[in-house]
Amino acid sequence: MDQVTLGSTIKDIRARLGIDQSQLADMLGVTTSTISRWENNESVPRVKKLKQIAQIGHISVEELQYSTVDNTINQIAEKLSGMVMQTLDPVPQNLFNEVHMHVALSAAKDSDEYIFKKFAYRFLKIIYSDKYMEHVKIDSKQNGIVGINYCAAQVIQIAKKLNIQAYQTQLLYDLFVREAEAHFAEETRTNEGLFNLAMFSVEDIYATKIPKLLHGEHQNDGNSVELPNSINKKYLQELEKILENCENEIYRLGVKYGIYKDDE
């Protein structure tokens, strides 16, 4: 048993559940000072308590006793949170400048710190995107922590499902970025998320990508102008009609299954 890892894991479980030492103590039938000693690696729980802690944390006793992927994910989240909290206001601008400078000047492109900072730059740009900030009416530092913790919780679930190991840090970094992109595009793995993914994807092609492909802005007056192309006009009209019908069908299906409420 790795006593240092055990204490850290107990603390991580408590943090993930959002409970304090006294609440965990009540759940286990021990004193708060006992929880403190466990977390500070001053003593070790007996076998019966180990099983209870593992059950509360939804992990195996083996995972509790030894290093787990949960620990690695939580460490990533803590490191990201530390970067956010140590940054002066305005957080997004100063944070990106600092991280970008580190990535640009780093000579060791394969170092762990360089790889982490490169990941952090990608991830935090999503967390601090204008789209997300519009909907979260809290200060920018707290906003960042909320996003980090949400993504960490999702990555823990995925890592367990896919049997990802603690040493596969690059894969965990990629999952953090994917979950941030999905969450802030409202593409959650729910009925509503699937509805949004389908609707927004079709709408993006129909309303944004096709017009962007076909039109530009006149440099003098900013008016839209059609760009040279060899696209058959009837084909384009029929394709746009199909996409419009597709939107209507996705909407109809959403209403049918109670995912989208029809107010009419």
C-alpha positions in Angstrom: 0.0 0.0 0.0 1.3 3.5 -0.9 0.3 5.5 2.2 1.1 8.9 0.5 -1.1 8.0 -2.4 -3.9 6.7 -0.1 -4.1 10.0 1.8 -4.2 12.0 -1.4 -6.9 9.7 -2.9 -9.1 10.0 0.1 -8.8 13.8 -0.1 -9.5 13.7 -3.9 -12.7 11.6 -3.3 -13.9 14.1 -0.8 -13.2 17.1 -3.1 -15.0 15.3 -6.0 -18.1 14.8 -3.8 -18.0 18.3 -2.6 -18.0 17.4 1.1 -15.8 18.4 4.0 -13.9 16.3 6.5 -16.7 16.3 9.1 -19.2 15.1 6.5 -17.0 12.2 5.4 -16.4 11.4 9.0 -20.2 11.1 9.6 -20.5 8.8 6.6 -17.8 6.5 7.9 -18.7 6.7 11.6 -15.3 8.1 12.6 -14.0 11.5 14.0 -12.9 14.5 11.9 -9.5 14.1 13.4 -9.3 10.6 12.0 -10.1 11.8 8.5 -7.4 14.5 8.9 -4.8 11.9 10.0 -5.7 9.7 7.0 -5.4 12.5 4.5 -2.1 13.7 6.0 -0.7 10.2 5.9 -0.3 10.0 9.7 -2.4 6.8 9.9 -4.1 4.2 7.6 -7.7 3.1 7.6 -8.5 -0.4 8.6 -9.7 -2.9 5.9 -13.4 -2.3 6.7 -13.0 1.4 6.4 -11.0 1.1 3.2 -13.9 -0.8 1.7 -16.4 1.9 2.8 -14.3 4.7 1.4 -13.9 2.9 -1.9 -17.6 2.4 -2.1 -18.3 6.1 -1.3 -15.7 7.1 -4.0 -17.1 4.6 -6.6 -13.7 3.0 -7.0 -12.1 -0.4 -6.1 -10.1 -0.9 -3.0 -7.1 -1.5 -5.2 -7.6 1.9 -6.8 -7.9 3.5 -3.4 -4.7 2.0 -2.1 -2.6 2.7 -5.2 -2.3 5.5 -7.8 -5.3 5.9 -10.0 -6.2 7.8 -13.2 -8.6 9.8 -11.0 -5.5 11.2 -9.2 -3.9 12.2 -12.4 -7.0 13.9 -13.7 -7.5 15.8 -10.4 -3.9 16.8 -10.5 -4.4 18.2 -14.0 -7.5 20.1 -12.8 -5.6 21.5 -9.7 -2.7 22.6 -11.9 -5.1 24.4 -14.3 -7.0 26.0 -11.4 -3.7 27.1 -9.8 -2.7 28.9 -13.1 -6.1 30.7 -13.1 -6.0 31.7 -9.5 -2.4 33.1 -9.7 -3.1 35.2 -12.8 -3.8 38.9 -12.3 -6.9 40.5 -13.8 -7.9 40.6 -16.6 -7.5 36.9 -16.3 -8.0 35.7 -19.9 -5.6 38.2 -21.5 -2.8 37.8 -18.9 -3.2 34.1 -18.7 -3.0 33.6 -22.5 0.0 35.9 -22.8 1.9 34.1 -20.0 1.2 30.6 -21.4 1.8 31.6 -25.0 5.1 33.2 -24.0 6.2 30.0 -22.2 5.3 27.8 -25.2 7.0 30.1 -27.7 10.2 30.4 -25.7 10.5 26.8 -24.5 13.6 25.1 -25.9 12.5 21.6 -24.7 9.5 20.9 -27.0 9.1 17.4 -25.6 9.3 18.4 -21.9 6.3 17.6 -19.7 5.9 21.3 -18.8 5.9 22.4 -22.4 3.3 19.7 -23.3 1.2 20.7 -20.4 1.3 24.4 -21.1 0.5 23.8 -24.8 -2.5 21.8 -23.7 -3.5 24.4 -21.1 -3.5 27.1 -23.7 -5.9 25.1 -25.9 -8.1 24.2 -23.0 -8.4 27.5 -21.3 -9.1 29.3 -24.6 -12.3 27.3 -24.7 -13.1 27.9 -21.0 -12.7 31.6 -21.5 -14.4 31.8 -24.9 -17.0 34.7 -25.3 -19.8 32.2 -25.9 -19.3 30.6 -22.4 -18.7 33.9 -20.6 -22.0 35.3 -21.9 -23.9 32.7 -19.9 -22.0 32.6 -16.7 -22.6 35.7 -14.4 -19.7 35.2 -12.1 -16.2 36.6 -11.9 -13.7 35.3 -14.5 -11.6 33.3 -12.1 -14.5 31.5 -10.6 -15.8 30.9 -14.1 -12.6 29.2 -15.1 -12.7 27.0 -12.0 -16.3 25.9 -12.7 -15.3 24.9 -16.3 -12.2 23.1 -15.2 -14.0 21.1 -12.5 -16.9 20.2 -14.8 -14.5 18.8 -17.5 -12.5 16.9 -14.9 -15.6 15.1 -13.6 -16.5 14.2 -17.2 -13.0 13.0 -18.0 -13.0 10.7 -14.9 -16.1 9.0 -16.1 -14.8 8.5 -19.7 -11.4 7.3 -18.4 -13.1 4.6 -16.3 -15.3 3.6 -19.2 -12.3 3.3 -21.6 -9.9 1.9 -19.1 -7.4 4.7 -19.6 -4.3 4.5 -17.4 -2.9 7.2 -15.2 0.3 7.5 -17.3 -1.6 8.3 -20.6 -1.5 12.0 -19.9 -1.7 13.1 -23.5 -4.9 11.2 -24.0 -6.3 12.8 -20.8 -5.3 16.2 -22.1 -7.2 15.5 -25.4 -10.2 14.4 -23.4 -10.2 17.6 -21.4 -10.2 19.7 -24.6 -12.9 17.5 -26.2 -15.2 17.8 -23.1 -14.7 21.5 -23.0 -15.6 21.9 -26.7 -18.6 19.6 -26.4 -19.9 21.2 -23.2 -19.7 24.7 -24.4 -21.3 23.8 -27.7 -24.1 22.2 -25.7 -23.3 18.8 -27.1 -23.8 16.9 -23.8 -24.4 13.2 -24.0 -28.1 13.6 -23.4 -31.2 13.7 -25.6 -31.0 17.5 -25.5 -27.3 17.4 -26.4 -27.9 15.2 -29.3 -30.7 17.4 -30.5 -28.5 20.5 -30.2 -25.6 18.8 -32.0 -27.8 17.7 -35.0 -29.7 21.1 -35.2 -26.6 23.3 -34.8 -24.6 21.2 -37.3 -27.2 21.5 -40.1 -27.8 25.1 -39.3 -24.1 25.8 -39.4 -23.8 24.3 -42.9 -27.0 26.0 -44.2 -26.7 29.4 -42.6 -22.9 29.9 -42.3 -20.7 27.5 -44.3 -22.5 27.6 -47.6 -22.8 31.5 -47.6 -19.2 31.8 -46.6 -18.2 29.5 -49.5 -20.2 31.4 -52.0 -19.9 35.0 -50.9 -17.4 37.6 -49.8 -17.5 41.3 -48.8 -16.8 44.1 -51.2 -13.7 45.9 -49.9 -15.2 49.4 -50.7 -18.6 49.2 -49.1 -18.7 45.9 -47.2 -21.6 44.6 -49.1 -21.9 40.9 -49.9 -20.7 39.9 -53.3 -20.9 36.5 -55.0 -17.5 34.8 -55.5 -16.6 33.1 -58.8 -17.8 29.5 -58.8 -18.9 26.6 -61.0 -21.8 25.4 -58.9 -25.0 24.5 -60.7 -27.7 26.9 -59.4 -30.5 24.3 -59.4 -28.3 21.8 -57.5 -27.6 24.5 -54.9 -31.3 25.4 -54.5 -32.2 21.7 -54.1 -29.4 21.2 -51.6 -30.5 24.2 -49.5 -34.1 22.9 -49.6 -32.9 19.5 -48.3 -31.0 21.1 -45.5 -34.0 23.3 -44.6 -36.2 20.2 -44.5 -33.6 18.4 -42.5 -33.8 21.2 -39.8 -37.6 20.9 -39.8 -37.4 17.1 -39.4 -34.9 17.3 -36.5 -37.2 19.9 -34.9 -40.3 17.6 -35.4 -38.5 14.6 -33.9 -37.4 16.7 -30.9 -41.0 17.7 -30.3 -42.2 14.1 -30.8 -39.9 12.8 -28.1 -40.4 15.7 -25.7 -36.9 17.0 -26.1 -38.0 20.3 -27.6 -41.3 21.8 -26.4 -43.5 23.3 -29.1 -45.0 26.5 -27.7 -47.6 26.8 -30.4 
